[in-house]
């Protein structure tokens, strides 16, 4: 799905909302609500009034890693974005060029065997492309523990539409939990960012429940809108049971973010029953495949070329997405991970 719209550069959210004025918290973003082709405009703080007792929010607990590390190929500076750790100890990585403004731009592919000297003295060697789709992401071996390297020398992945570097805490959601093996997401599961502890408490007090799942997101890249690569996920037994109970009781299952959709739909059988599962998922949710579990979705605003729009169409239908994005542009909503959010509900 490609929308026939253009998003003006000035609608990119350049800094987190809490830095845009005194007294603002993360929930001070705007909320566009779509029920089919019907659209309404709200503050995110109104979310408790838009949900109802018995609804279930599926949230991604993956923490965000400081996944960008500087390095050199010969005398040329590069930035390595660490995406996903493979079962064999290799990492999927993306090489990017510094752009002189503190961010990076896409880099032409490097041949197998290319060696990168990383900040801190580690060495990385490219071995093979991750996929036959292209050479943006490569499997690479690194001479030391990567998670330790990221803790010592990494910074959050930042793209050119943002104004300045932010501390890693700006990229953690209120739902983030440490993973047993220290793994996490290369890029923030950003749909959960507007939630605060106060908002969660308010929702719970009104009878809205939460089901935690985990999906470690890889590097999406700002320039290439590819379908997602396989990613690690886990749906625990307690969450699977809770989803089943809510569906049996007539409640709505609303995913917070496309990552939560991918996780829970990967754990659903053809019968629509969610079972505890973990491992790798290569699922791409499209209108043809449809959704088996999710009734609604809270998500950010995606670029017109983004493959995520196919998932949105699968959840809400093409008419809802077309109408919602028309209203988002007309209403000057802000895009990207620090921007406004879109709630897709059943008609």
N, C-alpha and C positions, 0 to 999 in steps of 0.2 A: 504493500500500500504506500503510495506517495501522495501527499497532499499538494494541491496546486496553490500553495501559499508561500510567501517569503517572510521570514522573521527578521525584522530590522535589528541591526547590531545593538541599538540602544535598548532593546528589550532583553538583553543578556543581564542576568543578575551578577554584578561584578564583585560584590562583597556580601557576606552573610547579613541577614536582615537586622540582627541585633547591633550591627555597626552602622546602620543607616540613620540612627537618631537616638537621643537619650531615652532611657526607660523601656526600650524595646527588647522583647525576648524572642526566642525562636518561633513562637506561635504567632508572631505579628505579620505573617504572610497572608496573601489573599487565597481564597478557595473558590474555584469554579465548580459548580455542581451540575452534572448532566443526568437527566432521567429520560432516556431516549433522546429525542430532539428538543426536549424542554430544558432550558438552561437558566440557572439562577446564580447570583453573585453574592459571596459571603466573605467574612473574615474567617480565618482558620479557627479562631477562638470559638466560633459558633458550631464547630463539629459535634459537640455533645447534643445539640438540639436537632441535628440532622440524622443522627443514628437513633436506635431505639433499643430498649431492653431486650435481650435475647440475641442481638447481633454479636458477631465474632470477628475480631480483627486478627488476621494472620500477619505476624511481624517477623522480620529477618533480624536475628541477633548477631550476625557476623560483624566483628569489629573491623575498622578500616586500618590498613597497614600504611606505614610511611614507605611507600613502594617505589619512589623515584630516587635514584642514586646517580651521581655524576661519575664520569669516567673519560677515558681517552682511547681512541684508536690511532696508534702512532702519535702524532702531535695534534690531532684533531679532537676537540672536545665533543663528547656525546653525553646524553642522558639515557639511562636504562630504566625502563618501566618494568618492574617485576610483576607478572600477571598471575601465574598459577603454578603450584608445585606439583610435579608429576609423581606417579607411584615409584618411579625408578630414581628419584632424587634430583632429576633435572628440573629446571624452571622454564616455563614459557615466558619469553621476554620480548619487549618492543624497544628497538633503538630509535632515539629521536635526536634531532639537532637543536642546540640552544638557539633561540631567535634574537638574542641581544636584549630582550625585555624581561628576562627572568622566567620566561616560559619556553616552550619548545615547539618545533614544527615536525611534521612527518619527514622521515629520512628514507632515501632510496635504499633498497635492499643491499645487504652485505653478503658476500659469499660464505659458504660453509667453511669453518676453520678460522674465521675472523676472531681475533683476540681483543678483548676490551680490558684495559687496566682500570679498576674501580677505585674510587676514593676509599682510603683505608688499606690499600695494598692488595686486595683480592683480585683474582683474574677470572674472567668469564670467556668461554669459548662457544661460539655458535656451532651447532651440530647439524640441524635440519629444520626446515620449515614445519610449523605446527600442523599445517593443513595444505592440501593441494589448491585451496582457494587463492593463495597468494603468499607473499613473503613478508608480511607485516610482523607476524609473531613467529619466533623461532624457539625451538628447544635448545637450551644451553646448559653447560655444566659450569659450576662456580667452585672456586678453590677453597671456599670456607662456608660455614653455616650461614645461609642467606637471611634467616629471620634475625640472627644476631647482627648481621651486617645492616639490615634495615633499622634495627633499634639504634645502632650507633651512628649511622651515616645517612639514613634515609630521610626523605621529606614527603609530604603528601603530594600526590600527582595533581598538577595544576595546569589548566589549559589557558590559551591566550585571551579568552573572553573575561577572565578574572583580573582584578586590579593589582593584587599583591599576594605574596605568600601568606598563608594562614597557619596557625599551630595545628597539629594533628587533632587536637580536641575539637576544632571547628568541623571536622569531618567524621566525628563519632555521633551516632544517634543515641537517644536515651535507652534504646533497647540493646545496645551492643554489650556482649558478654565475652570474656576471654575464652578462646577455644582451648580444649585440652592439649592440643599439639602446638599451640601458638600461632596457628594459621589465621588468615583473615581475608578481607577483600582488598583488591588493588584499588578500587574506586568505591566511594561511599554508597551504600544502599539508601539513596537520598530521599526517598518518599517518606521515610521515618523521621527526617531531620526536624520538621516543625513541631513534633511532639515534645512536651516538657513533662516533668514528673507531676506537675500540678494538673496538666491536661489528662494524663493517664489516670490519676486518682479520681478526677471528675467523671471520666467515662466509667470506671469501675463502680463508682457510687450510683450510677444510673443503670447498672445492669448490663453494660457492654463487657464482653470477655475478650481475653487475648490468648492466642495460640502461638507460641514461639516455634519458629523453624530456623534453619540455617542454610544459607547458600553463599559461598565465597565467590564474589564477583571478580571476573578477570578484567583486563584492560579493554575498554570499549574503543578508545581513540576518538578524538573529536572530528576527524576528517573522513573516516571510513565507516559507513553505516552497515556493517556486516551482520548477518545472523549471529547469535551468540555461539561461542565455542563451548565444548563440554566444561562443566563446572562442578565442584564438589558440593553436595547438599546433604542435609539430614532432616528428617521429620520424625521427632520422637514419638514414642508410644502414647504419652499423655496427650499430645497435640492431636494425633490421629483420632484418638477416642473422642476428644472434645469436638473436633470438627464433625464427626459422625453424629454425636448427640445433638449438636446445634441444628444440623440439617434435618434430623429426624423430628426435632421439635418445631420446625418451621422458621427458624432464625435464618438470618442472612450471613453468608461467609464472605467477608470483604478483605481482600488482600491489600496490604500496605506495601506497594511497590511491585514492579514487574518481577523482581527476584523472588518474592514470596509466591507469586503465581507460578513461576517455573518450578519452585520446590514442591509445592503442594500438588500441582497437577502431575508432577513426576512420580509422586507417591500414590496416585489414584489409579486403580485398576479400570478396566473397561466397564465395570459395573458402577463406577463412580465412588466406590468405597476407598477411603484413604487409609493406608496401612503404614506402620512404622517402617521407614526405609532410609538407607544412606548409601553414599557412593558417588558415582559420577552421573550427571544427567546431560544428555545431548538434546533434550526436548526443545523444539521450537514451536511455540503456540501460534497457530495461524487460524484464520476464519474457517478454513477447510477442516482442520483438526478439531477446533472448538475447545470449550472448557467443560470439564466434568464436575468441578467442585465449586469454583468461584462464582459468586453472584454479583460482586462489585469489586471495584479497584480504586484505590487512592494512589495517585502517581503524579510525577512532575510533568512538565510540558516538554515534548520531544520534538527534535528537528523534523521537518517535513519528510526527509529521506530516511528517517530512523526505522530500523527493522522492528523496534518495539511497537510501532503503530499497528502492526499486524496483530499483536496480542491484544491491544486495546480494542481493535475491531472485533476480535473473537469474543471479547467480554461484552461489549456494548453495541456492536453493529456499526456499519459504515456511516449511517446518517447521523448517529450521535457524535462520532468523532469529527466529521465535517462541520457540524453545527457548533460543537464545543470549541474547536480551534478558530472558527470564524469569530466567535464571541471573545475568545482569549486575545486575539489580535486587536479587535475593536476596543476591548477594554484595557489594553496596554498591560496585560499580565507579563510577569517576568519569567524568563526561561532558565533552564540549567539547574545545577544542584543546589544553588542558594536562592532559587526562585520560588514562584508560587506553585500551587498544587491543584490537581483536578480530581474530583471525586465522581466516579461513574457508578450510578446506582440503577437497579432495575426500574423499568417504567412503572 
